[in-house]
């Protein structure tokens, strides 16, 4: 296989980022069999994000000649209190994870943390040495890799997690470190610290995190703007101000209500809607303080910007994800309820699944619909699909139907496999998955 084809395979969706592409090129030019690693905590039942998205990347890497390793991070699972932090339950569940990945990615090698660390004093020496290069503040910023927000209280053991994960990469002799975008911070840290320890930094591959099917939460921010200053915002937001607000889109003035508040006591909250449809329609917001207003106007914006970690699929919220054991009926029910605003590309979890799962796995999307609604239709690329959806030619209900059928086809083979291996799932009868 030529170099160009290898690079295209590695960068194919659901991969979102390569750090850095020139290094990846150099790796393939100098190493005929580079080594990969992806680390996974052992926790709840696997879903499309944890098995299929990861597996799509792994299988592409294997095609490109890379030796791939799935690292079942049992020590990290205990630190992060997965499966109640119970070693025996984590050990049992790891056998289920191993079976799933060996089925979907037959050529992958499975490694457990407990195997890597067993009688390996050097690992702990290197972990301490790595930690001496990292301040507590820098280490704290990496804690979100564990699926926790910065606001959540963490216990002392969790501060060992980032240096352990970084040293895992070195101990596994991985040339390529692979993860979802949520673990980018620790990979960047490893690339920074490794040269200080005389280690070669890994090339890092980050795939897109599949979102929850639920409507994304609003995020909020407050800014202060002066006369003539502008701010780019999205199409629907709550706003608090003490001046006159106007806005325009695409160079065209858009008619909208303007509210003027003359002092702090009369400050109000209003809802602005441009009428341009939902989604990330970018607008220019112009603030014109009145003569009686302060020089600065306080603007509080509420937008549908997505918190990548907070809005991803969750094992503790079954309605947010398609699990590899879900029946066809359940998959259709979940898709039916999924957030899918018409004529809107972002945020739209159903379209994201089309882009990052359906087309990478199947290469096409087939939709069955009655003749009166246009009849059956097939799409050969994500670009075609998005264009049809935004134009209104493809209705959300029809998109959901097609995606549900495709997802059922993808997970159906895995579901059928585990119907013959139900004993591996018995551990989940013993625990409640909380995150």
Buried (B, 14 or more C-beta within 10 A) or exposed (E): EEEEEBBEBBBBBBBBBBBEEEBBBEBBEEEEEBBBBBBBBBBBBBBBBBBBBBBBBBBBBBBBBBBBBBBBBBBBBBBBBBBEEBEEBBBBBBBBBBBBBBBBBEEBBBBBBBEBBEEEEEBEEBBEBBBEBBEEEBBBBBBBBBBBEEEEEBEEEBBBBBBBBBBBBBBBEBBBBBBBBBBBBBBBBBBBBBEEBEBEBBBBBBBBBBBBBBBBEEBEEEBEBEBEBEBEBBBBBBBBBBBBBBBBBEEEEEEEEEEBBEEEEEEEEEEBEBEBBBBBBEBBBBBBBBEEBBEBBBBBBBBBBBEBBBBBBBBEEBEBBBBBBBEBEBBBBBBEEBBBBBBBBBBBBBBBBBBBBBBBBEEEBBBEBEEEEBEEBEBEEBEBBBBBBBEEEBBBBBBBBBBBBBBBBBBBEBBEBBEEEEEBBEBBEEBEBEB
